[in-house]
Amino acid sequence: MKLKLFFVLALAAVVCLPANAQKKAKKTKAKTATTAVETPAAPSIKPVDGKTFSEALGIAQSESLKQYLTSRENIDAAHLAEAMKGMTAEISDEERAKALAYAAGLRIAQINKQNLPYFNKQAAGSMDTTYVDVNTFQNALSKAVLGETCTMTADSAMKVVENQIKYQQEIYKARNLDWLAQNAKLKGVQRLADGLQYRILTEGTGPVADDSTEVEVHYEGSLIDGTVFDSSYKRNKPSTFRPDQVIKGWREALKMMPEGSVWNLYIPYDLAYGERGQGEKIPGFSTLIFKVEVLKVKKEPAKTN
């Protein structure tokens, strides 16, 4: 911001003035015999009074403040006047503290609203369900924070939450295992001893990778409900890695797939991301379905650190 830079440069000039003055004094002293003393020129800029400068300062910062409010504070442009009322309000420190606390509560309500689909996903298995009632949740949260009487203790409440999430995990795990059992019966699906299943879509004829070989692949990964969680096809850019850098199911399959192969992989959770899952997109106990296309198997072993 130019205005901020102006103040920074002004401050730097003030801080550096004594040293510069000393240097100039020394030089002047050395040249007193031959150099005439210069008369300082009058400033060419006309100063303004403090009120005029204060008004100019506010106007100069207005665009930056508007951008901050709309982009960082997510204030709708139609409600900027309300923000300005708060800024210019002449209220006591106590009233201001209460207003700030109220605003914090509004922000927390917004965060709760954003998190609600994830609460539902964990507790009921679906993000678009109405299992978690937001009013009941927030009223209970408010009472507990304020130390008011609640229907259960904090420990017992945590136990209820943990048990419900565990129940949903068991349901999800059983659903994924059943899906694998049914998938194994389909024509063309082959199953290995550790549970990895695959179907060959295109037979490759090129070299096969080992743990130290880099492989260039295109792939798309999804859950059993069809949710796509990753796709190099959508990025329009293949990925390159070694078999020893990926999950167990991939590692095993890549060392079986000749260059040019296209397979569907059906990977049980214990050969993927296990009980914990991976981020928000892959829950624990997830069976992962991949279409994998081996574009190139490099002949030279990959360099390791």
Contacts in CASP RR format, 6 or more apart in sequence:
PFRMAT RR
TARGET T0000
AUTHOR 0000-0000-0000
METHOD contacts of the structure
MODEL  1
MKLKLFFVLALAAVVCLPANAQKKAKKTKAKTATTAVETPAAPSIKPVDG
KTFSEALGIAQSESLKQYLTSRENIDAAHLAEAMKGMTAEISDEERAKAL
AYAAGLRIAQINKQNLPYFNKQAAGSMDTTYVDVNTFQNALSKAVLGETC
TMTADSAMKVVENQIKYQQEIYKARNLDWLAQNAKLKGVQRLADGLQYRI
LTEGTGPVADDSTEVEVHYEGSLIDGTVFDSSYKRNKPSTFRPDQVIKGW
REALKMMPEGSVWNLYIPYDLAYGERGQGEKIPGFSTLIFKVEVLKVKKE
PAKTN
1 61 0 8 1.000
1 64 0 8 1.000
3 57 0 8 1.000
3 60 0 8 1.000
3 61 0 8 1.000
28 35 0 8 1.000
48 56 0 8 1.000
66 80 0 8 1.000
69 75 0 8 1.000
69 80 0 8 1.000
69 83 0 8 1.000
70 76 0 8 1.000
70 77 0 8 1.000
70 80 0 8 1.000
73 83 0 8 1.000
75 83 0 8 1.000
86 99 0 8 1.000
91 99 0 8 1.000
109 138 0 8 1.000
112 134 0 8 1.000
112 137 0 8 1.000
112 138 0 8 1.000
112 141 0 8 1.000
113 134 0 8 1.000
116 132 0 8 1.000
116 134 0 8 1.000
117 127 0 8 1.000
117 128 0 8 1.000
118 127 0 8 1.000
118 280 0 8 1.000
119 132 0 8 1.000
119 137 0 8 1.000
120 126 0 8 1.000
120 127 0 8 1.000
120 128 0 8 1.000
120 129 0 8 1.000
120 130 0 8 1.000
120 131 0 8 1.000
120 132 0 8 1.000
121 127 0 8 1.000
121 283 0 8 1.000
122 165 0 8 1.000
122 168 0 8 1.000
123 131 0 8 1.000
123 132 0 8 1.000
123 161 0 8 1.000
123 164 0 8 1.000
123 165 0 8 1.000
123 168 0 8 1.000
124 131 0 8 1.000
124 132 0 8 1.000
124 168 0 8 1.000
125 168 0 8 1.000
125 171 0 8 1.000
125 172 0 8 1.000
140 150 0 8 1.000
140 151 0 8 1.000
143 149 0 8 1.000
143 150 0 8 1.000
144 150 0 8 1.000
144 154 0 8 1.000
144 157 0 8 1.000
150 157 0 8 1.000
152 160 0 8 1.000
169 275 0 8 1.000
169 283 0 8 1.000
169 284 0 8 1.000
169 285 0 8 1.000
172 283 0 8 1.000
172 284 0 8 1.000
172 285 0 8 1.000
172 286 0 8 1.000
173 269 0 8 1.000
173 284 0 8 1.000
173 285 0 8 1.000
175 224 0 8 1.000
176 224 0 8 1.000
176 268 0 8 1.000
176 269 0 8 1.000
176 285 0 8 1.000
176 286 0 8 1.000
176 287 0 8 1.000
177 268 0 8 1.000
177 287 0 8 1.000
179 224 0 8 1.000
179 287 0 8 1.000
180 195 0 8 1.000
180 197 0 8 1.000
180 266 0 8 1.000
180 268 0 8 1.000
180 287 0 8 1.000
183 189 0 8 1.000
183 197 0 8 1.000
183 266 0 8 1.000
184 191 0 8 1.000
184 197 0 8 1.000
186 199 0 8 1.000
188 199 0 8 1.000
188 200 0 8 1.000
189 197 0 8 1.000
189 198 0 8 1.000
189 199 0 8 1.000
189 266 0 8 1.000
190 197 0 8 1.000
190 198 0 8 1.000
190 199 0 8 1.000
190 200 0 8 1.000
191 197 0 8 1.000
192 198 0 8 1.000
192 252 0 8 1.000
194 252 0 8 1.000
194 271 0 8 1.000
195 268 0 8 1.000
195 271 0 8 1.000
196 249 0 8 1.000
196 252 0 8 1.000
196 253 0 8 1.000
196 265 0 8 1.000
196 266 0 8 1.000
196 267 0 8 1.000
196 268 0 8 1.000
196 271 0 8 1.000
197 265 0 8 1.000
197 266 0 8 1.000
197 267 0 8 1.000
198 253 0 8 1.000
198 263 0 8 1.000
198 264 0 8 1.000
198 265 0 8 1.000
198 266 0 8 1.000
199 263 0 8 1.000
199 264 0 8 1.000
199 266 0 8 1.000
200 261 0 8 1.000
200 262 0 8 1.000
200 263 0 8 1.000
201 262 0 8 1.000
201 263 0 8 1.000
201 264 0 8 1.000
201 291 0 8 1.000
202 260 0 8 1.000
202 261 0 8 1.000
202 262 0 8 1.000
202 293 0 8 1.000
203 258 0 8 1.000
203 261 0 8 1.000
204 257 0 8 1.000
204 258 0 8 1.000
204 259 0 8 1.000
204 260 0 8 1.000
204 261 0 8 1.000
204 294 0 8 1.000
205 258 0 8 1.000
205 259 0 8 1.000
205 260 0 8 1.000
206 258 0 8 1.000
206 259 0 8 1.000
206 260 0 8 1.000
206 297 0 8 1.000
207 258 0 8 1.000
207 259 0 8 1.000
207 297 0 8 1.000
207 299 0 8 1.000
208 255 0 8 1.000
208 256 0 8 1.000
208 257 0 8 1.000
208 258 0 8 1.000
208 259 0 8 1.000
208 297 0 8 1.000
209 215 0 8 1.000
209 242 0 8 1.000
209 243 0 8 1.000
209 254 0 8 1.000
209 255 0 8 1.000
209 257 0 8 1.000
209 294 0 8 1.000
209 297 0 8 1.000
210 243 0 8 1.000
210 255 0 8 1.000
211 242 0 8 1.000
211 243 0 8 1.000
211 244 0 8 1.000
211 251 0 8 1.000
211 255 0 8 1.000
212 242 0 8 1.000
212 244 0 8 1.000
212 301 0 8 1.000
212 302 0 8 1.000
212 304 0 8 1.000
213 242 0 8 1.000
213 243 0 8 1.000
213 297 0 8 1.000
213 298 0 8 1.000
213 299 0 8 1.000
213 301 0 8 1.000
213 302 0 8 1.000
214 240 0 8 1.000
214 241 0 8 1.000
214 242 0 8 1.000
214 298 0 8 1.000
214 302 0 8 1.000
215 240 0 8 1.000
215 241 0 8 1.000
215 242 0 8 1.000
215 243 0 8 1.000
215 254 0 8 1.000
215 294 0 8 1.000
215 296 0 8 1.000
215 297 0 8 1.000
215 298 0 8 1.000
216 238 0 8 1.000
216 239 0 8 1.000
216 240 0 8 1.000
216 294 0 8 1.000
216 295 0 8 1.000
216 296 0 8 1.000
216 297 0 8 1.000
216 298 0 8 1.000
217 232 0 8 1.000
217 238 0 8 1.000
217 239 0 8 1.000
217 240 0 8 1.000
217 254 0 8 1.000
217 292 0 8 1.000
217 293 0 8 1.000
217 294 0 8 1.000
217 295 0 8 1.000
218 232 0 8 1.000
218 233 0 8 1.000
218 238 0 8 1.000
218 239 0 8 1.000
218 292 0 8 1.000
218 293 0 8 1.000
218 295 0 8 1.000
219 230 0 8 1.000
219 231 0 8 1.000
219 232 0 8 1.000
219 233 0 8 1.000
219 239 0 8 1.000
219 290 0 8 1.000
219 291 0 8 1.000
219 292 0 8 1.000
219 293 0 8 1.000
220 228 0 8 1.000
220 230 0 8 1.000
220 231 0 8 1.000
220 232 0 8 1.000
220 233 0 8 1.000
220 234 0 8 1.000
220 290 0 8 1.000
220 291 0 8 1.000
221 228 0 8 1.000
221 229 0 8 1.000
221 230 0 8 1.000
221 231 0 8 1.000
221 288 0 8 1.000
221 289 0 8 1.000
221 290 0 8 1.000
221 291 0 8 1.000
222 228 0 8 1.000
222 229 0 8 1.000
222 288 0 8 1.000
222 289 0 8 1.000
222 290 0 8 1.000
223 229 0 8 1.000
223 282 0 8 1.000
223 286 0 8 1.000
223 287 0 8 1.000
223 288 0 8 1.000
223 289 0 8 1.000
224 286 0 8 1.000
224 287 0 8 1.000
224 289 0 8 1.000
226 289 0 8 1.000
227 281 0 8 1.000
228 234 0 8 1.000
229 281 0 8 1.000
229 282 0 8 1.000
230 281 0 8 1.000
232 238 0 8 1.000
232 239 0 8 1.000
238 295 0 8 1.000
242 302 0 8 1.000
243 250 0 8 1.000
243 251 0 8 1.000
243 254 0 8 1.000
243 255 0 8 1.000
244 251 0 8 1.000
246 254 0 8 1.000
247 267 0 8 1.000
247 271 0 8 1.000
247 272 0 8 1.000
247 273 0 8 1.000
247 288 0 8 1.000
248 270 0 8 1.000
248 271 0 8 1.000
248 272 0 8 1.000
249 265 0 8 1.000
249 267 0 8 1.000
249 271 0 8 1.000
249 272 0 8 1.000
250 265 0 8 1.000
250 267 0 8 1.000
250 290 0 8 1.000
250 292 0 8 1.000
252 271 0 8 1.000
253 263 0 8 1.000
253 265 0 8 1.000
253 292 0 8 1.000
254 292 0 8 1.000
254 294 0 8 1.000
257 263 0 8 1.000
257 292 0 8 1.000
257 294 0 8 1.000
258 294 0 8 1.000
258 297 0 8 1.000
259 294 0 8 1.000
259 295 0 8 1.000
259 296 0 8 1.000
259 297 0 8 1.000
260 293 0 8 1.000
260 294 0 8 1.000
260 295 0 8 1.000
261 292 0 8 1.000
261 293 0 8 1.000
261 294 0 8 1.000
262 291 0 8 1.000
262 292 0 8 1.000
262 293 0 8 1.000
262 294 0 8 1.000
263 291 0 8 1.000
263 292 0 8 1.000
264 289 0 8 1.000
264 290 0 8 1.000
264 291 0 8 1.000
264 292 0 8 1.000
265 288 0 8 1.000
265 289 0 8 1.000
265 290 0 8 1.000
265 291 0 8 1.000
265 292 0 8 1.000
266 287 0 8 1.000
266 288 0 8 1.000
266 289 0 8 1.000
267 287 0 8 1.000
267 288 0 8 1.000
267 289 0 8 1.000
267 290 0 8 1.000
268 287 0 8 1.000
269 275 0 8 1.000
269 277 0 8 1.000
269 284 0 8 1.000
269 285 0 8 1.000
269 286 0 8 1.000
269 287 0 8 1.000
269 288 0 8 1.000
272 282 0 8 1.000
272 286 0 8 1.000
272 287 0 8 1.000
272 288 0 8 1.000
273 282 0 8 1.000
273 284 0 8 1.000
273 286 0 8 1.000
273 288 0 8 1.000
274 284 0 8 1.000
274 285 0 8 1.000
274 286 0 8 1.000
275 284 0 8 1.000
275 285 0 8 1.000
276 284 0 8 1.000
277 283 0 8 1.000
277 284 0 8 1.000
277 285 0 8 1.000
277 286 0 8 1.000
282 288 0 8 1.000
END
